[in-house]
Amino acid sequence: MTDFSVDYLNKLQEAVDRFQDAFEEWMKTQEEFDRESSRSLFPTVRTKQGEDINKVRQLELDVAAASGPASRAVQVTGAYVGVSGVREPIDPIANWFTMSRPKPLLDPRDVRMAISTIKGRLDALILDVQSMAVMKRNRIFRGFPVLFRI
């Protein structure tokens, strides 16, 4: 169960959606590689030839700005990613930018999978909070605990 309200969890869901939109917009300007093909040494993304570098930089800033609030959803859902050679699990949303650096921690698929996992876990948390609210209402109005209602 969770101590968060449905409203707060919905706001986190919106933050993750904004991050996903910004990330996918930036990815349109990138060539994708996976960690295996880059041998975990080379970046897993590279700016496509002919892209306006100023546009790409602005899109990177948009993703960075969106990652702040969305990263909180990783903490709430526990959707950290284990990376070989890194002691602690990492936040895939906060570390998205490592894809464009040598020895990247993530590839685009990792980030996309994390986004989907986070969304699913937030949905589950929202259902938990809603079901607890129903159970509390039933206890108040019926005068005794109701475990199951048919």
C-alpha positions as CSV (number, residue, x, y, z in Angstrom):
1,M,0.0,0.0,0.0
2,T,1.0,3.6,-0.3
3,D,0.7,6.8,1.7
4,F,0.3,8.9,-1.4
5,S,-2.9,10.4,-2.7
6,V,-4.5,9.5,-6.0
7,D,-4.0,13.2,-7.0
8,Y,-0.3,13.0,-6.3
9,L,0.1,9.8,-8.2
10,N,-1.8,11.2,-11.1
11,K,0.6,14.2,-11.1
12,L,3.6,11.8,-11.2
13,Q,1.9,10.0,-14.1
14,E,1.6,13.3,-15.9
15,A,5.3,14.1,-15.2
16,V,6.3,10.7,-16.6
17,D,4.1,11.4,-19.7
18,R,5.8,14.7,-20.2
19,F,9.3,13.1,-19.9
20,Q,8.3,10.4,-22.4
21,D,7.1,13.0,-24.9
22,A,10.2,15.1,-24.5
23,F,12.5,12.0,-24.7
24,E,10.8,10.6,-27.8
25,E,11.0,14.1,-29.5
26,W,14.7,14.1,-28.8
27,M,15.1,10.5,-30.0
28,K,13.7,11.6,-33.4
29,T,17.0,13.4,-33.8
30,Q,19.2,10.5,-32.7
31,E,20.4,7.2,-34.2
32,E,19.9,4.4,-31.8
33,F,22.3,1.7,-30.8
34,D,22.1,-0.9,-28.1
35,R,24.8,-1.5,-25.4
36,E,25.8,-4.8,-27.0
37,S,26.6,-3.3,-30.4
38,S,28.3,-0.4,-28.8
39,R,30.2,-2.9,-26.6
40,S,29.3,-0.7,-23.6
41,L,32.1,1.6,-24.6
42,F,30.6,3.9,-27.2
43,P,27.4,6.0,-26.9
44,T,24.1,4.3,-27.5
45,V,22.8,7.3,-29.4
46,R,24.3,9.7,-31.9
47,T,22.8,12.8,-33.4
48,K,21.6,12.1,-36.9
49,Q,23.5,13.7,-39.7
50,G,22.0,16.9,-40.9
51,E,20.1,17.7,-37.6
52,D,20.2,21.3,-36.5
53,I,22.5,21.2,-33.5
54,N,20.7,24.1,-31.7
55,K,17.4,22.3,-32.0
56,V,19.0,19.1,-30.7
57,R,20.5,21.0,-27.7
58,Q,17.1,22.6,-26.9
59,L,15.4,19.2,-27.1
60,E,18.1,17.8,-24.7
61,L,17.3,20.7,-22.3
62,D,13.6,19.9,-22.6
63,V,14.3,16.2,-21.7
64,A,16.5,17.3,-18.8
65,A,13.8,19.6,-17.4
66,A,11.2,16.9,-17.7
67,S,13.4,14.4,-16.0
68,G,13.3,16.2,-12.7
69,P,9.7,15.7,-11.7
70,A,9.5,12.3,-13.5
71,S,12.5,11.1,-11.6
72,R,10.4,11.3,-8.4
73,A,8.2,8.6,-9.9
74,V,11.2,6.2,-9.9
75,Q,11.6,6.8,-6.2
76,V,7.9,6.2,-5.5
77,T,7.7,3.1,-7.7
78,G,11.2,1.7,-7.0
79,A,11.7,1.2,-10.7
80,Y,15.5,1.5,-10.5
81,V,17.7,-0.4,-13.0
82,G,20.7,-2.6,-12.2
83,V,23.7,-2.0,-14.4
84,S,26.6,-4.4,-14.6
85,G,29.7,-2.8,-13.0
86,V,27.7,-0.2,-11.1
87,R,27.2,-0.9,-7.4
88,E,23.9,0.7,-6.8
89,P,20.8,0.5,-8.9
90,I,20.4,3.7,-11.0
91,D,17.5,5.9,-11.8
92,P,16.9,5.4,-15.6
93,I,15.1,8.7,-15.9
94,A,17.7,10.8,-14.2
95,N,20.5,9.0,-16.1
96,W,19.0,9.2,-19.6
97,F,21.7,11.6,-20.7
98,T,24.4,9.0,-20.3
99,M,23.3,7.4,-23.5
100,S,25.2,10.0,-25.5
101,R,28.4,9.6,-23.6
102,P,31.2,7.0,-23.8
103,K,30.5,4.0,-21.5
104,P,26.8,4.6,-21.4
105,L,24.8,3.2,-18.5
106,L,21.6,2.9,-20.6
107,D,20.4,2.5,-24.1
108,P,17.1,3.9,-25.5
109,R,15.3,0.6,-24.9
110,D,16.2,0.7,-21.2
111,V,14.7,4.1,-20.8
112,R,11.5,3.1,-22.7
113,M,11.1,0.0,-20.7
114,A,11.6,1.9,-17.5
115,I,9.0,4.4,-18.5
116,S,6.5,1.6,-19.2
117,T,7.3,-0.1,-15.9
118,I,6.9,3.2,-14.0
119,K,3.5,3.9,-15.6
120,G,2.3,0.4,-14.8
121,R,3.4,0.6,-11.2
122,L,1.8,4.0,-10.8
123,D,-1.5,2.6,-12.2
124,A,-1.3,-0.2,-9.6
125,L,-0.6,2.3,-6.8
126,I,-3.6,4.4,-7.9
127,L,-5.8,1.3,-7.8
128,D,-4.5,0.4,-4.3
129,V,-5.3,3.9,-3.0
130,Q,-8.7,3.9,-4.6
131,S,-9.6,0.4,-3.2
132,M,-8.4,1.5,0.2
133,A,-10.7,4.5,0.0
134,V,-13.7,2.3,-0.8
135,M,-12.8,0.0,2.0
136,K,-12.6,2.9,4.5
137,R,-16.0,4.2,3.3
138,N,-17.6,0.8,3.7
139,R,-16.3,0.6,7.2
140,I,-17.6,4.0,8.1
141,F,-21.1,3.5,6.6
142,R,-21.6,-0.1,7.6
143,G,-20.1,0.0,11.0
144,F,-17.9,-3.0,10.6
145,P,-15.0,-4.0,8.4
146,V,-15.8,-5.3,5.0
147,L,-13.1,-7.5,3.5
148,F,-15.0,-8.5,0.3
149,R,-18.1,-7.3,-1.3
150,I,-20.0,-9.3,-3.9
